[in-house]
Amino acid sequence: MTKVTLDDVEYESENFSESQKKILNEILYNKKLSSNLSYQVTSLNVVSEILSNKLKTSLKKDKTND
């Protein structure tokens, strides 16, 4: 498997017990999920900014048409 570093100490994960492997898998799953959620939040913020700019542009056009 892979080497795992905790507090500057390297461990070979193939020597882990089943319980330790489950904990490691949970850590890896949580990191992946966190990364995905961070990406989604970033994407939502970008879309929000784009929509805000569209609304501002639309409101400016309406104001000039009055």
C-alpha positions as CSV (number, residue, x, y, z in Angstrom):
1,M,0.0,0.0,0.0
2,T,1.2,3.5,0.8
3,K,3.3,5.2,3.5
4,V,1.4,7.3,6.0
5,T,3.0,10.2,7.8
6,L,1.7,11.2,11.2
7,D,3.5,13.7,13.4
8,D,6.6,13.4,11.1
9,V,6.7,9.6,11.6
10,E,6.3,7.4,8.5
11,Y,4.2,4.2,8.7
12,E,3.8,1.5,6.1
13,S,0.1,1.0,5.7
14,E,0.4,-2.6,4.6
15,N,1.5,-3.4,8.1
16,F,-1.7,-1.9,9.6
17,S,-4.3,-4.0,11.3
18,E,-7.8,-4.2,9.9
19,S,-9.0,-1.6,12.4
20,Q,-6.1,0.7,11.4
21,K,-6.9,0.2,7.7
22,K,-10.5,1.1,8.3
23,I,-9.5,4.3,10.2
24,L,-7.1,5.2,7.4
25,N,-9.8,4.6,4.8
26,E,-12.1,6.9,6.8
27,I,-9.5,9.6,6.9
28,L,-8.9,9.3,3.1
29,Y,-12.7,9.3,2.4
30,N,-13.1,12.4,4.6
31,K,-10.3,14.2,2.8
32,K,-11.7,13.4,-0.6
33,L,-15.2,14.5,0.5
34,S,-13.8,17.7,2.0
35,S,-12.0,18.4,-1.3
36,N,-15.1,17.8,-3.3
37,L,-17.2,20.1,-1.1
38,S,-14.6,22.8,-1.2
39,Y,-14.7,22.5,-5.0
40,Q,-18.5,22.8,-5.0
41,V,-18.4,25.9,-2.7
42,T,-15.8,27.5,-5.0
43,S,-18.0,26.7,-8.0
44,L,-21.1,28.1,-6.3
45,N,-19.3,31.3,-5.4
46,V,-18.2,31.8,-9.1
47,V,-21.7,31.2,-10.3
48,S,-23.1,33.6,-7.7
49,E,-20.6,36.3,-8.9
50,I,-21.6,35.7,-12.5
51,L,-25.3,35.9,-11.7
52,S,-24.7,39.1,-9.7
53,N,-22.9,40.7,-12.6
54,K,-25.7,39.7,-14.9
55,L,-28.3,41.3,-12.6
56,K,-26.2,44.5,-12.3
57,T,-25.9,44.7,-16.1
58,S,-29.6,44.1,-16.5
59,L,-30.5,46.8,-13.9
60,K,-28.2,49.3,-15.6
61,K,-29.9,48.7,-18.9
62,D,-33.3,49.1,-17.3
63,K,-32.2,52.4,-15.7
64,T,-30.9,53.8,-19.0
65,N,-34.2,52.9,-20.7
66,D,-36.3,54.9,-18.2
